[in-house]
């Protein structure tokens, strides 16, 4: 004789299991759709900083003391004047969102040093600089304090015409998608063929997974 209570319990358990599996699948699908939507939104506001093109307009960049440097397309300016070190790079934003530059750091050129720099090593911009999507802009920085540990080696490298590496920390207009881009830069009187030019060496993602 059939045990209807047992059958009923098994049927209920089976139904519950089917419902649980369906709910789990629905949640996974919803989460996947949410991730796709989030990535699509971020793509629409992701900036990508590169050197400007050679035919882009010259950037006239003024520092707080009144010092003005002109930077041509795809170029940089590395200048020692009145004892101060002035640096600037002409930029282009190849991404879809506004790029906001937050901070920077500089070091002597070392092709073998390709580890991502620590955020705490960056110098905060005295004012946020921005580059609109699909447009040009610039970065500027200066070292004025003679006791700054970077002052003497960077000043000497510029005066000798040696290349230096400049790391820029930037992100989107909401403060997310932070990225570090490393530029190799050489002054106009550099000893190699890259005189007066800036070139991207590497990108690092700060807030997302790094592809490398």
C-alpha positions as a printed Julia matrix, in Angstrom:
212×3 Matrix{Float64}:
  0.0    0.0     0.0
  1.37   3.37   -0.99
  2.58   5.65    1.79
  0.92   8.85    0.6
  2.52  10.95    3.33
  5.99   9.9     2.17
  5.09  10.43   -1.48
  3.69  13.85   -0.68
  6.84  14.81    1.22
  9.08  13.63   -1.62
  7.01  15.54   -4.16
  7.22  18.68   -2.05
 10.96  18.26   -1.64
 11.36  17.73   -5.36
  9.33  20.81   -6.15
 11.35  22.85   -3.69
 14.59  21.61   -5.25
 13.4   22.51   -8.75
 12.35  25.95   -7.52
 15.72  26.44   -5.8
 17.61  25.48   -8.96
 15.45  27.83  -11.04
 15.95  30.66   -8.53
 19.71  30.09   -8.46
 19.85  30.17  -12.25
 17.76  33.33  -12.34
 20.02  35.05   -9.79
 23.14  34.05  -11.71
 21.63  35.37  -14.92
 20.63  38.63  -13.23
 24.1   39.05  -11.71
 25.69  38.39  -15.09
 23.44  40.96  -16.73
 24.25  43.48  -13.99
 27.99  42.95  -14.5
 27.62  43.39  -18.25
 25.63  46.59  -17.72
 28.21  47.9   -15.25
 31.1   47.17  -17.62
 29.19  48.86  -20.44
 28.65  51.94  -18.27
 32.3   52.06  -17.23
 33.41  51.7   -20.84
 31.36  54.79  -21.7
 33.3   56.86  -19.15
 36.75  55.22  -19.35
 39.6   57.63  -20.23
 42.83  56.5   -21.9
 45.69  58.98  -21.86
 48.29  58.88  -24.62
 50.78  61.39  -26.02
 49.15  63.92  -28.32
 49.66  63.59  -32.07
 52.42  65.39  -33.89
 49.89  67.52  -35.76
 47.99  68.53  -32.59
 48.18  72.2   -31.52
 51.06  73.44  -29.37
 50.2   73.6   -25.65
 51.16  76.86  -23.89
 51.61  75.86  -20.25
 52.07  78.39  -17.46
 53.5   77.62  -14.03
 52.67  79.53  -10.86
 55.85  81.67  -11.0
 54.87  82.84  -14.46
 57.24  80.49  -16.27
 55.7   79.45  -19.61
 56.72  76.42  -21.66
 55.46  75.48  -25.11
 54.95  71.79  -25.84
 54.38  70.61  -29.41
 52.3   67.63  -30.39
 53.64  64.29  -29.13
 56.11  66.33  -27.12
 57.26  67.17  -23.64
 59.14  69.98  -21.94
 61.85  69.31  -19.37
 63.38  72.59  -18.28
 65.66  73.78  -15.49
 65.19  77.53  -14.97
 65.92  79.77  -11.97
 66.93  76.65  -10.08
 63.5   75.03  -10.53
 62.7   71.87  -12.48
 59.7   72.25  -14.79
 58.11  69.29  -16.58
 55.15  69.07  -18.96
 53.66  66.56  -21.41
 51.18  67.17  -24.24
 48.37  64.62  -23.92
 45.45  63.2   -25.87
 42.52  61.28  -24.41
 41.79  58.32  -26.65
 39.03  57.01  -24.37
 35.3   57.69  -24.12
 35.26  59.53  -20.79
 36.75  62.64  -19.23
 40.24  62.03  -17.8
 41.11  63.71  -14.5
 44.78  63.73  -13.5
 45.27  63.33   -9.76
 48.95  62.83   -9.04
 52.4   62.18  -10.5
 55.87  60.88   -9.75
 59.21  61.04  -11.55
 62.3   58.84  -11.58
 65.46  58.29  -13.56
 65.01  56.21  -16.7
 65.45  52.51  -15.93
 64.19  50.16  -18.67
 64.43  47.18  -16.34
 62.2   48.68  -13.64
 58.69  47.81  -14.72
 56.9   47.09  -11.44
 53.81  49.13  -10.67
 54.66  52.12   -8.45
 52.95  52.46   -5.09
 50.17  55.03   -4.83
 51.77  56.51   -1.71
 54.83  57.44   -3.78
 52.86  59.88   -5.92
 52.76  63.66   -5.52
 49.27  65.11   -5.56
 48.58  67.71   -8.22
 48.19  71.18   -6.77
 45.07  71.36   -8.96
 43.22  68.67  -10.86
 43.98  68.68  -14.58
 41.54  67.2   -17.07
 41.55  66.07  -20.69
 38.16  65.77  -22.46
 37.34  62.57  -24.33
 38.77  62.61  -27.84
 40.55  65.91  -27.21
 43.96  67.23  -26.17
 45.31  68.6   -22.93
 48.46  68.54  -20.85
 50.14  67.55  -17.62
 52.5   69.8   -15.69
 54.63  69.34  -12.6
 57.57  71.04  -10.95
 60.2   70.39   -8.28
 61.25  73.58   -6.53
 62.54  72.37   -3.18
 66.32  71.84   -3.35
 66.06  69.39   -0.44
 63.59  67.2    -2.32
 65.28  63.79   -2.86
 64.25  63.83   -6.53
 65.48  67.35   -7.21
 69.19  66.78   -7.76
 69.06  63.52   -9.78
 66.25  64.77  -12.04
 67.84  68.2   -12.53
 71.16  66.57  -13.42
 69.5   64.1   -15.81
 67.68  66.9   -17.64
 70.82  69.0   -17.92
 72.76  66.01  -19.27
 70.04  65.31  -21.85
 69.11  61.95  -20.32
 65.66  60.4   -20.45
 63.46  60.26  -17.36
 60.27  58.34  -16.54
 57.12  60.19  -15.48
 54.17  58.29  -13.99
 50.72  59.89  -14.07
 47.79  58.73  -11.92
 44.42  59.52  -13.49
 40.83  58.32  -13.47
 37.33  59.09  -14.67
 35.31  62.1   -13.54
 33.76  60.12  -10.67
 37.15  59.21   -9.22
 37.01  55.6   -10.37
 38.88  53.49  -12.93
 42.19  54.83  -11.66
 45.08  54.09  -13.98
 48.81  54.71  -13.9
 50.51  55.5   -17.2
 54.29  55.69  -17.48
 55.84  58.05  -20.0
 59.43  58.11  -21.12
 60.44  61.74  -21.67
 63.51  63.43  -23.1
 64.43  67.12  -23.26
 64.92  68.95  -26.55
 68.69  68.57  -26.29
 68.54  64.86  -25.4
 71.39  62.61  -26.48
 69.14  60.2   -28.43
 66.62  60.41  -31.26
 63.67  60.98  -28.9
 64.62  64.59  -28.12
 61.62  66.57  -26.97
 59.25  63.61  -27.24
 57.07  61.7   -24.79
 56.14  58.04  -25.29
 53.95  55.64  -23.32
 55.91  52.81  -21.72
 53.24  50.98  -19.72
 49.75  51.17  -18.19
 48.67  49.74  -14.84
 45.09  49.36  -13.62
 44.68  50.42   -9.98
 40.99  49.75   -9.26
 40.45  46.82  -11.65
 42.23  43.62  -12.54
 45.49  44.16  -14.4
 45.75  42.3   -17.73
 49.37  41.41  -17.03
